[in-house]
Amino acid sequence: MRAGSKAPSPPPTGACSRRCPGWPANRCSANRKQPHACRRDPPAARRRGRAAPAARALWQSCYEHTLPPLGSGPALFDATAADAAEQLAASLLAELTPPWSRWFGIAPARPLQDGPEARAAAEALEDVAVTLQGHFDRSNFAVEMHQAFLELVVAGTGVLLVEEAPLGEASAFRFAAVPLRGAVLEEGADGRLDTVYRQLALSAGQLRQRFPAAELPPDLARAAASDDPAPHPLLEAIWAERGGSRYAAILTTDPGRPLLLAEGRFAESPCIAFRWLKVPGELYGRGPVMKALPDIRTANKVVELVLKNASIAATGIWQAEDDGVLNPATVKLVPGAIIPKAPGSAGLTPLAAPGNFDVSQLVLQDLRGRIRGALLADRLGALQDSRMTATEVLERSAQTARLLGATYGRLQTELLTPLVTRCLGILRRRGEIPTVLLDGRAAALRYESPLARMQGRADAANTLLFLQAVGQLGGAAAGQVDAAAATRWLARTLGAPAEVLIPTQPNRE
C-alpha cells in the first residue's frame, strides 16, 4: 500500500501496511497486477462517486418531513411521523442489537457428544462471544448504531463504518454512521452493496492526521502546519476484490489533478450497507417513511389548515363602513377597547366563518393512525394494556415476527452477519481470540436478540402444549418423554444461561 506511489500510508478505516504506526494489527498489500478503476483512473472514480441517484429527491422529502435540518427546511405542523420514526429506530436497536444484553452467540455448528472435548469447544466459543461483547460494550456501538437505524427508517438504506481503533483505547472497535446523502453505493454479483463511494470535506490538518505517511502537496502541507480550517474534498472508495475489499482515498482539491493519498486491502469490508426492503431492479432500499410519505404530507397540510382556521376563529374577520370616523388601521381588538363609530353606522361587524372544520379531526385521526401503523409504532412499542394475558402477548409477538420477517432476514444477512464477521476479524488479528470461522461447519453464529427469540417462544409454546397433552395421557405416553432432554431444549430455545442446568455426566461403561 502506498501514498501516491512513494510512501506507505494507512487508510483511516483500519487498513494498514506491514508495520504502520497506530494500525499494527492489520496486514494488507497492494495489488499492482490488476488494479481497480480507482487505481487506473481517479477521475472515473470521482465521476462514479459523485453520481447522484434518482432517489435523492425522495430522500430529501422524507428527511424534511421527519428529520428536518436544524435551522432550515420547510415548516412542519405535525410531528406524528418524526415521533414514530424515532420510536422505530429505538425499537430496532432494542430488538436487534440491545446494548444492555448480548444479542449473538457462537456455538458449534453441530451438536457434540457430551464429553471433555465438547465442553472445552463450547467454552472456547463462549469465551470468544464474551470477549466480542465486551468490546461492543466499551465502544460507541450503541450510539452510532441508533443513528444508522434512524437513517434506515427514513431513507430505507443505512451505512455503518467499522474501524479498528488504535492500540491503547478501551475498545478495539470504532463505529461511525455514514450519512447516506454523502455516499454512493453499488451492488456486487451477489446482490449485496459491497462498493461504497464516500465524499468527505476535511481540513489540511485532518488530512495529515488521517494520512500521516501521505505526501501532501506543498500548499496543503503549509495549510496543515498553520491549522488552516479550510475544507478540502476527499473521496474514499471501498470495493470487493478477490474475497476481500480494496480501499482507495483520492484528494480532489484540484479537479484536473486528483491525488491518490492511500490504498490498501481489507480481509472484511469495513463499510457495511444494509436496506429495509428492496424492489427488484432497484439498488437502494425503501423504508417505512417512504411508504407513509403521502399520509405524512397530507397530515402536515391538514394541521396547517386547522391552525389557520383556529386563528380565524380566535381573532375573527371584520368589516367596517368607511364613514370617515372609523379608521381600521388604528383599531385594536383587545378586551375593554372602545371603538368609535358614526351615528347610524354599522361600525365594526364580524364576518361569519366560511364553514365548519370539525371534519378535519376525523381525517387527522385516520392519517395519524396509518402513519403510526406504517412505522410499526403500535407493534414494536411498549404494551399499552398491562392486563394482557401471556397468550395475548405471545400472539402479539407472533404478529410482529410475521410483519418483520422479511426485513429481519435482510438485516441479518446484510448487517448483523457482516458486522460480527468484521469484528471477529479485527480481534483475531490483534491476537485476542483464536481463529473462528463462521462457516456453518465448525462454528455457527446464533442470534439471541429479543426479535430473534420470538420464533423460539412460539416453538417453546408448542412444545409445552405437547408436554401438557402427554402429561394428561399419563402412563406409557408420559414414559416416552425424556424430561431432562426437554428441559435442556427449552433452555436453549428460550436463551436460558447454562449455569441454571446441572452439568451432564459422561456415560461410563
N, C-alpha and C positions, 0 to 999 in steps of 0.2 A: 504494500500500500504506500502511495506516495502523495505528497502535496505538489501539484503540478507534475513534475517528473523528477524531483530532486530529493526532497527530504520526507521521511515518514511522518504521517500526521494522523492521529486518532480521531475518527469522526465522533461527534458529540453524543451519538446514541449508543455508544458502548463498544463499537468495533475497535480493534487495536492492531498494532503491528506486533512484532515479536516481543519487544520489551518497552512498550510505550509508558512513560510515567503517568501514573494515575489509572491506567487501564491494564494492569499486568495479567489479568485472568483470562483474557481472550487471546485467541490465536487466529490470525487471518493472513491472507496473502492475496496479491493482485493477480488476476488472470490476464496476461498480455496477449495470448494467442487469439482468443475470440472475444474482443471487447464488446460491450453493450453499446447501444446507440448513444447513451450518455457519455461514454468514453470516446467514441468515434466522432460525434458531432454534438458538442454542447449546445449550439443554437437550436438544434432539433429537439433536444431535451427541454429547452426553455419554452419552445412553442407548445410542446405537449403539456408541460406543467402549467402553462397559462391558459390552456383551452377551457373555456367556460361552458360547463354543461347546461343544457336547456332547463335543468331542474332548479337552477339558481334563483330564478324569478319566483318559483313556487316556495323555495326555502325562505326567501325574503318575506313573503307574505305570511308564512307560518310563524316566523320569528316576530314579525310586527304585531301579531295578534296574541302571542303567548309570552314571548321574552323580548319586548321592545328594547332597543339600545337605550342606555341611560342618557338623558338629556336630548333625545331626538326621537323621531318616529311619529306616526300618527297618534291622535288622541284615542285612548281606549276608554270605553264606558262600561264594559262588562268584564269581570275578572274570573268568570267561571272556567274558561279554558286554561288560563295561567295557573289557577289553583289546582285544577285536575291534572295538568301536565307535571307540576311539581310533585304532587302526590304519587303519580305513576312512577316517576323516576326514583323517588324514595322507596316505593314499594318494590321496584325491581332490585334495588340494592339490598333490601331486607330479605327478599325471597330468593335471589340468585346468589349473591355474594355477601351474606351478612357479616358485618365487621366484628360482631360480638361472639361469633361461633365459627367453627370450621365447616366450610361448605364443600369440601372434597375429601376424598380418601384414596389411598393407594394400597391395593391388596393383590395377592396372587391371582392371576387370571383364571386359574382352575383350582377347585378345592383340593387341598393336600390332605393326605392321611395324617392322623394325629401322630405326633412324634417330636423328638427334639429338633430335627431339621425343619419341619414345618413350622414349629413355633418360632424358631430363630429367623426364618424367612419372613414370617408375618411381622415379627417385632422389628426387623430391619426396615421393612417398608413403612411401618407405622412411625418409626423414628424419622424417616425421610419426610413424611407428611407433617409431623410435628415441627421439624426444622423449617420447612417451607412456610407453614402457618406463622411461625414466629417472625420470619422476615416480612410477611404481609402485615402483621400487626404493628411492626416498628416502622413501616414505610408510610407514604402518603396515599396508599392504595384506595382507601375508602373515600377520600376527598375527590380524587381525580376520577374514580370510577363513577361516582354520582354525577359528575359533570358530563361524562361520556354518555351515561344513561339518559340524561336530560336532553342532550343533542339527538340521541337515538329516538326519543319520543317525539321531538319536534320535527326533525328533518328526515327521520327514517334510517339514517346511517350514522354510526359513531366510529371514531378512530381513537385508539389508545396507544400511546407510545410507552414501551417498556425499556428503560435504560438500565444499564449496570452502574450502580453508584461507585464512587471511588472507595478504595480501601480506607478503613477507619471510621466510616459512617455507621450508624446504628443498624441500617438495613442494607442488604446488597442490591435492593431494587429502588428505582426512582421512576415514578409514573407521571405521565402528562396527558391530559385530554387534548387532542389536536383539533382545533376548530375546522369544521368541515368546509366552511366558506373559504378557507385558505389552502385547501388541498384538492388535488385531482387524483382520482382512483381509476385503476384498470383491472379487469378480470384476467385471470390466467386460464390455462387449459382445463383446470379442474373446477372452474366456476367460482373460485374464491378471489377476493380483492387482494392480490399479492403484489401489486405495483402501486406505489404511493408517491406522488409528487407534492412536496410541501413547500410553500412560499413563506419566507421569513424576512423581517427587516431588523437587522442588528447593527449596533454601532461598531466602530472600529475596535474599541476596547473589548466588546463582547466577542467579536470575531477572533481577536487574539487569544481570548480566554478559551474559546471552544476549539480553536485550531492552533495550539501553541507551536507546533512544528511547521506550520504552513508558511510559505514565503509570500508575504503580502506586498502589494505594490508600494513604492516609496511614499505616496501621498497618504495611503491608509496606515502605513507604519507611523508616520508623523501624527496622524489623527489619533491613533491609539495611544501614543506617548503623551499627547496633550488632553486626553479624555474628551475628545470631541463627541457630543451626543448625536450627531447627525446619523440617521439610519442608512444602511446600505442593503440592497436587495440580495437575498440568498435563496437559492433553490436546492433543496435536498431531494434526492431520488432514491428509492428503495425498490428493487425488483427481484423476482425469483430467478434463480440460475443454478442448475445442476444440484438439486437437492438442498440448496441453501438460499441465501439472499445476498445481493450485491448492494453496495452503497456508494453514492457519489454526492459531493457538495460542490455547487458551482456558484461562484460570485458573479453577479450580473450587473455590477455597477456601470460598466461600460458595455452597452448593448452590442457593440461591434467586436469586442474582445472579451468574451466570458473566460473566467479563470477557474480552473479546477483546483479547489482547495484540498480535497481529501477524497479518498476512495478506499474501499475495503470489502470484506466479506463477512457475513454472519452465518452461523450454523442454523439459527432460527431467526425469522424476521422480527425485528424489534417493533414494527408498526403493525398493529392488529386492527383491521377494519371489519365491522360487523353490521348487519342490517336487521331491521324489524321484520319485513317481508319483502319479497321480490317478485315482480311481474315478469313473465317470460319475455325476453327481448330487451329488457331494461337493465341498466348497470347499477344504478343507485337504488337504495331501498325506499320504501314508503312507510311512513309512521302513522300512528293513530291520529295525530293532529292534522295530517293531510286529509284523512278520511272525514274528519269532523269540520274541516275548514269552511264549507258552505254554511253550516249551522252557526259556527263561531262568528262569521261575518254578519249573518242575519241578526243574531242576538246582540251584537255590538250596535248595529243600526237601530234596532228596536229600543234598546235602552237609551240611545241618544235622542230618539223621538219622544220617548217618555219623559226624559228630563226637560226637553224643550216645552212639551205640553205642561209639565209641572210648573215651569217658570211662568208660563202664561196664566195658569190657574192661580198662582200666588200673587202676581203683580197685576194681571189683567191687561186688556187692551181698551183704550179710552178714546172718546171723540169729544170735541168741543166746538161750539159755534164761534166763528171769527167775528166777534161783535166789537172789537176794539178795546174791550175791558180785560178779557182773559188772555193771558199770554202763556200758551202751553210750554214754552221753553223755561218758564220760571216756576212751573207747578211741581211741587214735591209731594208724592203720595206717601206721607208718613202719618202715624197716629196723631190726632189732635190738630192737624193742619186745617186752616180756613182758606178756602178758595173763593175769591170774589167772582161775581157774575152780574151781568146787567139785568135790570128788571124785565121780566118776561122772557128771558133767555133760558134755554135748557141747561146751560152751563156744561160741566164735565160729566159725561154719561158713559158707563161701561158698555163695551160690545160683548155680545154673547159668544161663548166658546163655539168653535165650529162643530163640535160633536163630542161624544163620549169615548174616551180612550181606554176604558177599563178592559177591553178585549185584549190589550197588549199583555196583561198579566197572564192570560191563558196561553198566549203564544210564547212568552218567555219561559213559562214553566215547562212547556213541551221542548223548547230548544235546549234549555239547560239540562233537562233530563237526558236528551240524546247526546249532548256533549260529554256529560259525565259517564254515560254508558259506553261511548266510543273510546274514552280514555280509561276505562276499567276502574273508575273511582268507586263504583259500587261492588266491585269484585275483589280487588286487592286491598281495599281499605279496611279499617278496623270494623269489627262487628258492632252494629248499631243496637241489636237486641241481645241483651245479656241472658235472656231466658231461653235461648236456642238450645235444643237438645243435642246430644252427641251425634245422633243420626242426621240432624239438620246441618250441623257443622261439617260432617263428612260429605254430605251431598253438595254443600256449597264448595268445598274443596274439589270435589269431582267436576263440578261445572267449570271452575276456574282452570283446572287442568285441561279440560276439553277446549276452552277458549284459547289458552296459551300453548297448546300442544305444539302447533307448527312453529310458533315464534320461539318457544323454548328449545325445540330441536335445532333451529337455525343458530340461535345464540350459543348453544352448546358446541356446535361444530365450528362456528366462525370466531367465537370469543373465548369461551372457557377452556377448551382443549388447547388451542394455541397459546393461551396465557400461561397455563400450568406448564406446558412443554418448554416455553421460553424461560420461565423462572427456574425450572429444574436444570436447564442447560447452564444458566449462569452459576447456580450453586455447585454444579458438578465441576465446572472449570475452576472454580475457586477452591475445590477440594473439600467442601463442607459436607457433601453427600456422596455416596458411591454412584456408579453409573446405573441409572434406572431407565429402561426403555419401555415406554407405554405403548407397546405394540399389540397388546391383547393376547400375547402368548405367554410371556413370563409375568408381566405386571399389567394391571389394568387400572384405569382411573375411574373412580366411583364418585358420583356427585351426591352430596349429603345436605344440600340446601333445603329449606322448607318447601320450595316448589318441587324439587326433585323427589321429596318424600311423600308427596300427595298420592302418587301411584302406589307407593309402599303401604300407605294407610288403607287404601282400597283393597289391596291384596291381603293385608292383615285382617281386615274386617271379614272378608270372605273365608279366610282360614278359621277365624274364631267362630263364625257361623257353622262351619263344618264340624269343628270340635264340639260345639254345643249340641248339634244334632247327633253326633256319635255318642256323646255322653248320655243323651236321653235314651238311645237304643240299649246301652249297657251291655253287660255280658260279653259275648265273643266279639261284638263290634268294638267295644271300648278296648279290648285287648289287642286290637290291630294298630293302635296308635302309640307311637313312641313319644311319651310326654317330654322327655329330655330333648329329643331332636326337635320337637315342635317349639319348645321354649327357645332353643338356640336360633331357630329360623326366624321366629318373631323378633328376637333381639337384633338380628342382622337387618331384618326388613324395616324395623322402626328406628334403627340407629342407636340402640342402647349401647353403653360402653361395655367393653369386655370384662371390666372389673366386677360387674354385678353378677357374673356367672362363675360357677365353680369350675376350675380347670379340669378338663377331661384327662383321665388316666390312660396311658397307653395299654393296649392289650398285651397280656402276658400269657405265654403258653408254657 
